[in-house]
Amino acid sequence: MSRRTLRQRGFLFLNALLAGCFLASAAVAATHVEAVDGSEGRDRSLAAIVSGIDQVVCSGTVIGPRHVLTAATCVIDPETGAPFEDRQIMPRIDLDDGYIPAGRRFVQRVYLPAADAPFGPGASLNDQPAIVEVREADGQPAFSEVTAEAGFHYGHAGNDEGLSVDFYDAATGGQMASDGCAALAIEAGDLMPLNCALPEGAAGAAIRSSSGIVGIYLGPGRGRYIGKAEQEGIGRIMTGLQPGQFRVMEAGYAPFISFVLMNGCNQPVSYIARYRAIEARKDLPFSTVSGEIEGGRSAILPLKTENGVIYLRGTADGGRLVWGGDHRFEGEGYFKVAIAAWGDHFHTLSCGE
């Protein structure tokens, strides 16, 4: 099928959407969104693009064992044109609900449309999709095991079908959902004007019909159409073939150890963690972080280290329940956590201990 035929079909479905989705005005407006109710099931293919320790900057979609679809601006530095070194991928998290089912992945390479791609790379980085390939690490399962998503699901829309977007809210780190977006057209370079404006953090999220992905959200009023040619190129990347109409950029990265503490109790737990900060001199005291985690929730502790030892102390029930040990700091007992791999280390404090 020719690219022209594909685009004509795209226009037919978009015209139907225009007729059926109350788009009398093409003005972009703030769009109704709702927090995802974890009890009803979160999007298992949704992934957060994070910087630092837990700052959600964008959204992405797991499309293969090591691959995530997102927007180029989420992972490429516009000043250097190279991949950001501080971007990581965290699948399925919902920080607003204290839900962290899997550890972060570090970026290995990024694929962008080639300059001569038949589907059009767009006039600027702001218009381009990106495929992120994460680094393999010992002990980390493939995305497909964590998300139950086996690959890229290409979508199409029916005559009376609206579009939905699941994404992350940068302010809370929580999963959000909206069915208030509709496409207005498909323009040159496969740009897809939208009638919606979603909160910060939504960039890179998949735009879906009932059958699969039809595009990605770039920003207020802006989307990028994903057609058959893009799908074929993405399939080549996921199966390890030559990327074809995509160019590849290797990503530098600075690995670190982070710590996810899970509260296995039905009451709040206070914690104190002592660790050696990155590049800290060994003759200086340990750095300290502390906080409280609600019952049944998890939290990413605000620390980064290259040293595989963290000392932890926890208390609950007004100090009547204590998790401690033989290592003394300021007269109080801490237990030692030894860590052997980069990325998130998970530890649970249980009231049954």
C-alpha positions in Angstrom: 0.0 0.0 0.0 1.4 3.4 -0.9 2.1 6.1 1.6 -0.5 8.3 -0.2 -3.1 5.7 0.3 -2.2 5.4 4.0 -2.5 9.1 4.5 -5.8 9.2 2.6 -7.2 6.6 5.0 -5.9 8.6 7.9 -7.8 11.6 6.6 -10.9 9.6 6.3 -10.8 8.5 9.9 -9.9 12.0 11.1 -12.8 13.5 9.2 -15.1 11.0 11.0 -13.6 12.1 14.3 -14.2 15.7 13.5 -17.9 14.9 12.9 -18.4 12.8 15.9 -16.3 14.4 18.7 -17.9 17.9 18.9 -15.0 19.7 17.3 -16.9 22.7 16.1 -13.9 24.8 17.2 -10.3 23.8 16.5 -9.0 25.8 19.5 -6.7 23.9 21.9 -8.1 23.8 25.4 -7.1 22.3 28.7 -8.5 18.8 28.6 -10.3 16.7 31.3 -8.0 14.1 32.8 -8.5 11.7 35.7 -6.1 9.9 38.0 -5.8 6.2 37.2 -7.5 4.1 39.9 -5.0 1.4 40.8 -7.7 -1.0 42.0 -9.1 -1.0 38.4 -5.8 -1.7 36.8 -3.0 0.5 35.6 -1.7 0.6 32.1 0.9 -2.2 32.1 2.7 -0.7 29.1 3.1 2.8 30.5 6.7 3.9 31.4 7.9 7.0 33.0 10.9 8.9 31.6 12.7 10.2 34.7 15.7 12.4 35.5 17.7 12.6 38.7 16.2 10.1 41.1 12.4 10.4 40.7 11.6 13.5 38.7 9.1 12.4 36.0 9.7 14.5 32.8 7.9 12.5 30.1 5.8 9.4 29.3 6.6 6.5 27.2 5.2 3.1 26.0 6.9 -0.2 26.3 6.8 -1.8 22.9 9.3 -4.7 23.2 11.6 -6.5 25.6 14.1 -3.6 25.8 12.3 -0.8 23.8 10.2 2.2 24.7 8.4 4.6 22.3 8.4 8.3 23.3 9.0 11.8 22.0 12.5 12.8 20.9 12.6 15.9 23.1 12.2 13.6 26.2 15.5 11.9 25.6 17.6 14.2 23.3 19.3 17.4 24.6 18.3 20.2 22.1 21.6 22.0 22.8 23.9 19.2 22.0 21.7 16.9 19.8 22.9 14.0 21.9 21.0 11.8 24.3 20.6 13.1 27.8 22.9 11.3 30.2 20.5 11.5 33.2 17.4 9.9 31.7 16.2 6.6 32.9 13.1 4.5 32.2 10.8 3.3 35.0 8.0 1.0 33.8 4.5 0.9 35.4 5.3 3.1 38.4 2.7 5.4 40.1 4.5 7.6 42.5 1.4 9.3 43.6 0.1 6.0 44.9 3.4 4.7 46.2 3.4 1.9 43.6 6.9 0.9 42.3 6.7 -2.6 40.9 10.0 -2.6 38.9 13.4 -0.9 38.9 14.7 1.7 36.6 16.6 1.0 33.4 19.4 3.1 32.0 19.4 4.2 28.3 21.8 2.5 25.9 20.8 4.0 22.6 18.2 6.2 21.0 16.7 5.8 17.5 15.4 8.8 15.6 13.9 9.1 12.0 16.6 9.4 9.4 16.7 12.6 7.3 15.5 10.7 4.2 12.8 8.7 5.9 9.7 8.4 3.7 7.4 9.1 6.6 9.0 12.4 7.2 11.3 13.2 10.2 9.6 16.5 10.8 11.1 20.0 10.6 12.7 19.9 14.0 13.5 17.7 17.0 10.2 18.9 18.6 8.3 16.9 15.9 10.1 13.6 16.1 9.3 10.3 17.8 12.1 8.3 19.4 12.7 4.6 20.2 14.7 4.1 23.4 16.7 0.9 23.9 17.7 0.2 27.5 20.8 -1.5 28.8 20.7 -5.1 29.9 21.5 -5.7 33.5 21.9 -8.8 35.6 18.9 -9.7 37.5 16.5 -7.4 35.6 13.7 -9.1 33.7 12.8 -8.0 30.2 10.2 -5.4 29.8 7.9 -8.0 28.4 8.0 -10.0 31.7 7.3 -6.8 33.7 4.6 -5.3 31.6 3.0 -8.3 29.8 3.5 -6.3 26.5 5.1 -8.4 23.8 5.5 -5.8 21.2 4.3 -2.8 19.2 0.5 -2.8 18.6 -0.3 -0.7 15.6 -3.8 0.8 15.7 -6.4 2.1 13.4 -9.6 4.0 14.2 -13.2 3.3 13.2 -15.6 5.9 11.9 -17.1 6.9 15.2 -14.0 6.2 17.5 -12.3 8.7 19.8 -8.8 8.6 21.1 -7.4 8.0 24.5 -4.1 8.9 26.2 -2.6 7.3 29.3 0.3 9.4 30.7 2.3 10.7 33.7 1.6 13.9 35.6 5.1 15.4 36.2 3.8 17.2 39.3 2.8 14.0 41.2 4.5 11.2 39.3 1.0 9.6 39.1 -0.6 7.8 36.2 -3.4 9.8 34.5 -5.8 9.1 31.7 -7.8 11.2 29.2 -10.2 10.3 26.4 -10.7 14.0 25.5 -8.2 14.2 22.6 -9.1 14.1 19.0 -7.0 14.6 15.9 -7.7 17.5 13.5 -5.7 16.5 10.5 -2.5 14.8 9.3 0.0 17.3 8.0 3.3 17.1 6.2 5.9 15.2 8.2 3.1 13.2 9.8 2.4 15.9 12.2 -1.1 15.5 13.8 -2.7 18.6 15.2 -4.8 17.8 18.3 -7.6 19.6 20.1 -6.3 18.9 23.5 -3.7 20.1 26.1 -2.5 17.7 28.7 -0.5 18.4 31.9 3.3 18.5 31.9 4.7 15.0 31.8 2.4 13.8 29.1 4.8 14.3 26.2 5.8 11.0 24.6 2.6 9.2 25.6 0.9 6.9 23.1 -2.3 8.1 21.5 -4.5 5.1 21.1 -7.7 3.9 19.4 -9.4 0.7 20.6 -7.1 -1.3 18.4 -3.7 0.1 19.3 -1.3 3.1 18.9 -2.0 5.6 16.2 0.4 8.4 17.4 2.3 10.0 20.2 1.4 13.2 22.1 4.1 15.9 21.6 2.6 18.8 23.6 -0.4 21.0 23.8 -2.3 20.8 20.5 0.5 18.6 18.9 0.8 15.0 18.0 2.8 12.7 15.7 1.0 10.2 13.6 2.5 6.6 13.6 1.7 4.9 10.3 2.6 1.6 8.6 6.0 2.7 7.5 7.0 3.8 11.0 5.6 0.5 12.4 7.8 -1.5 10.0 10.9 0.5 11.0 10.1 0.1 14.7 9.7 -3.7 14.1 13.1 -3.9 12.6 14.6 -2.1 15.7 12.9 -4.4 18.1 14.0 -7.6 16.3 17.7 -6.5 16.1 17.8 -5.8 12.4 19.4 -2.8 10.7 17.2 0.2 11.7 16.5 1.1 8.1 14.7 4.5 8.1 15.9 5.3 11.7 19.4 6.5 12.7 20.9 5.4 15.9 22.6 7.4 18.7 24.6 5.8 21.4 23.9 7.2 24.9 26.4 8.0 27.6 25.3 7.5 31.1 26.5 7.8 34.7 25.1 4.7 36.6 24.2 5.0 40.2 22.6 3.0 43.0 19.1 4.1 44.3 16.9 2.6 46.9 13.2 1.7 47.0 11.9 1.1 50.5 8.6 -0.7 50.8 6.4 -0.4 53.9 4.9 -3.9 54.5 2.9 -2.6 57.5 -0.6 -1.2 57.8 0.7 1.8 59.6 3.2 4.6 58.7 6.9 3.8 59.1 9.6 6.4 59.7 13.1 5.7 58.3 16.6 7.1 58.4 19.2 6.0 55.8 22.9 6.8 55.9 25.0 6.5 52.8 28.1 7.7 51.0 27.1 10.3 48.4 28.6 10.2 44.9 32.1 11.6 44.8 32.0 12.2 48.6 35.4 11.9 50.4 35.7 8.8 52.5 36.9 10.8 55.5 33.7 12.7 55.7 30.6 11.6 57.7 27.9 9.6 55.8 25.0 11.6 54.3 21.6 11.1 55.8 18.1 11.1 54.5 14.9 10.5 56.5 11.2 10.5 56.0 7.9 8.6 56.5 6.1 6.1 54.3 2.4 5.3 54.6 1.3 1.8 55.2 1.3 -0.5 52.2 3.2 2.0 50.0 6.7 2.2 48.6 9.0 5.2 48.1 12.2 6.0 46.2 14.5 7.4 48.9 16.1 10.7 47.9 19.6 9.4 47.6 22.1 8.4 44.9 25.3 6.5 45.7 28.1 4.5 44.0 28.9 2.8 47.3 27.1 -0.6 47.6 26.4 -0.1 51.3 23.5 1.7 53.0 22.7 1.7 56.7 19.0 1.8 57.5 16.9 2.3 60.6 13.1 2.2 60.8 10.5 2.9 63.5 6.8 2.6 63.8 4.0 2.6 66.4 5.4 5.6 68.2 8.9 4.1 68.5 7.6 0.8 70.0 8.5 -1.0 66.8 12.2 -0.6 65.7 14.2 -2.0 62.8 17.8 -1.6 63.9 21.1 -3.5 64.1 24.7 -3.6 65.3 26.0 -0.5 63.4 25.8 2.5 65.6 25.3 6.1 64.5 24.7 8.8 67.2 23.9 6.0 69.7 21.2 4.3 67.6 21.4 0.9 65.9 21.2 0.5 62.1 21.3 -2.6 59.9 23.5 -2.9 56.9 22.1 -3.3 53.4 24.7 -4.6 50.8 24.0 -3.8 47.2 25.8 -5.4 44.2 24.2 -3.8 41.1 23.4 -0.4 39.6 19.9 0.9 39.7 17.1 0.5 42.2 17.6 -1.8 45.2 14.3 -3.0 46.8 13.9 -3.6 50.5 10.8 -4.2 52.6 10.2 -3.3 56.3 7.6 -5.8 57.5 5.7 -5.6 60.8 6.0 -9.4 60.9 9.8 -9.1 61.4 
